[in-house]
Amino acid sequence: MYLFYTMRTMHLYKYLLLAGIALLSCACSGPRTINDVLMKPGVSLQLAELRKQEITGLKYKLSFRIPEQKSEEVSGEVVLDFSIDRNKISKTHGFGGLLLDCRISADKIRLVRANGKEIKGQVVNEHIIIPESAVRKGSNQIVIQFIAEDQSLNRNDEYLYTLLVPDRARTLFPCFEQPDLKAEFTLQLEVPARWTAVSNTAIREEKVTDNRKTIFFAPTEPLSTYLFSFVAGLLNRTEHSEGGRTIAAYHRETDPNKLAQLDTIFHQVFASLKWMEEYTGIPYPFAKYDLIILPGFQYGGMEHTGATLYNDRRMFLDEHPTPDEELGRTQLIAHETAHMWFGDLVTMAWFNDVWTKEVFANYFAASITEPLFPKVNYRLTNLRTFNAASLGEDRTPGTTAIRQPLDNLGNAGLIYGQIIYNKAPIVMEKLVELMGKEAYQSGIRAYLKTYAYGNATWDDLIAILDSKTDADLKLFSEVWVNQKGMPEIDTELIGNRLMVRQRDPLGRGISWPQRFMVTLCGEKESVVEINLTDSLLEVPLDFYPDYVLPNTDGRGYGRFLLSGKAANHTLANWSAEKNEVTRLSLLMTIYENYLAKHLPTSVVADALIKGLPLEKNPLIASAVIGYLSSCADELDGDARSLIEQKMYALSQTHSLPSSRQQLFRAVNSLVVSPEVIQSLYGVWEKGKSELLSERDFMTLSYELALRMPDKSQAILARQRERITNPDRIREFEFIARALDPDTAKLDKLFQSLLIPANRRMEPWTQSVLYYLNHPLREDHSVKYIRPALEALTDVQRTGDIFFPRGWVGALLGGHRSPAAYNEVQRFLSEHPDYQPLLKNKILQAAYPLFRRNEK
Ligand SMILES: [Zn+2]
């Protein structure tokens, strides 16, 4: 290792001396020079590792000047103070200089001063090079003045917010962008005098001069760059105190019914904080806790210490929220709050382990939520939340391991997905089962204590947990964490013996160790626990059962195959199954077997619509409605009309309000039958319904405009008049452009999305792309597939982390035709070296299209 670096570093040293900094951008002598490795755009793992060895005591002093108009530039200054171990540099970094990360264009860098000396600061491949002559052993100070890029400032007319996760800090200010160089941040903001600002820490001082205001924030605890954030603008503030602690919510909501929900939100934040403090034995580790609820926020939430950002639609629920939505909000609050310990206090060393913070956030969120909704069945909720979502990605050819290699921070956003968020908690549950709850909690406490305000890897955590148990955690982790995919599990009865087999569909011969229950049915019914450790388990029985229902406790994870008898029994009797977890687990198994084409669509659809009126559990009903929609989408002609009519009829009569609402929404997005379209139009015309929210009416107007082209302008104009909130009007006007019947206008709209500035409001952009590629426009929109896929790398580079997935999902979600299938295949074959993480996003989104067009 040592020699490898030394040889390569010599190249860079020579370049710096002979050719000067400017040459670096083109001075590659081949793929093995340090130039290539360290100077890659983004932050290469090698660069991060080298800097981690040489830099300590890092502090950022940041100041930004924010103009009132979003068209004007945001200027800033960063002062970096840190210490360098020069001896280590000569062995590692070699040339003695330093690379700062900077994705600000070169002409916006106004001044670079290193240790009091002005230097010519060049930006090359997203780095500013500080030459050897300008740095020294011991303490160093670098000052840079710049114009910030707008990319991560999320600028709107009356407010802006930064969102730097996972690797966008360098678009806002030059820095060392890697999670294991934690630093103290001291922020100063100059904003219009009537604006409010929030950041990670409390405000120490405010000075107002004329119509401007300068705000001084207290220094932060040690933070990774991705956790630094500020929000500024016209915001309302509501405060709430409980148990001697005060937190504030900042928001832009105007609807009094929505604002009334703040009490619930505060209560849940406090409950989450208390739960985490008790479980971890560590008091909330940061100075303050505020939340900011933002319209159009890209994610559900983001756990900036002291300034957690939330999406307004997830927090302020529409009228008549479904139990899913209420539970989802609580889970979101609990998730972000759990991050304060897992992610913020102890942070992954590199983003390949980002799942370690997400798994804890989701795993603990489930436990935190439990006492807040005592009537909810949590095994059922977890099955519905984690397993269903995880299977959704794991069954596709684009699935990944929980832990994925990451060569460059620039690709960190692509690591995120259902596997990290939802498979990881399932695996964590299995880990807890393996080692026992108490040993696990004691391991978690030791882990937090050992690495507080620092960084840790998954291996660091496993080493601590391993010391608390006799179980083989390393083997467990290798299969469940490091390998992708899931088992296919089959049961067979041979006389009075039960054979349980697992198969690795990817042909690697992997066996996933796990436990689950099966129910044996015949002359009597008997439940047996299966402890599957190998590819085959043989269980002797004391009777001769007729058939086996697998995974009836929902603890097992994988694709469970059903025998003909078991499938027939389940289809006919699912709604009569009394145990809710068993009922949902069997429905999930039916759905997997249907997707695997073992069961015909019409048979499954019939069985679901027959049982649905009897379903009294809203979570199960919501799953059934989802499965039913997926089946209905595959039916044509009379069969399709019939199922739509049944679904619509049930949307008027089902005993659960949430099911009526969900059925209505499902029909709204599916409908092709003229009678049902007329009925929906009748509902929309009234403009009021005890079950539907303003947003439902917005969606209804989009869907009707598509199906009633002669009325589309009138429908959209009327709907526009109905909306009062200015942020919602902007959203509506943005999306409604995609409902124009004029195809030339649609083509132009599509072209506009290929320009990054036109897709900044990502959730709205996704809606536009979805409507442009709506199933009813499939023929016209096949031509959008190719350019939109070509744009995906640009979407990744310029957008936020979930946007590539959202983009390709909106693009392909409505397509089922062979022509669309061929377009995707052609794109993939013409790009054999496509970035693998990004290719996975395409393969995941294309699953329904592939499934429809492949045998
Ligand atoms: Zn999270």
Residues whose N, C-alpha, C, O or C-beta is under 5 A from the ligand:
A	BS01	ZN	E358 A361
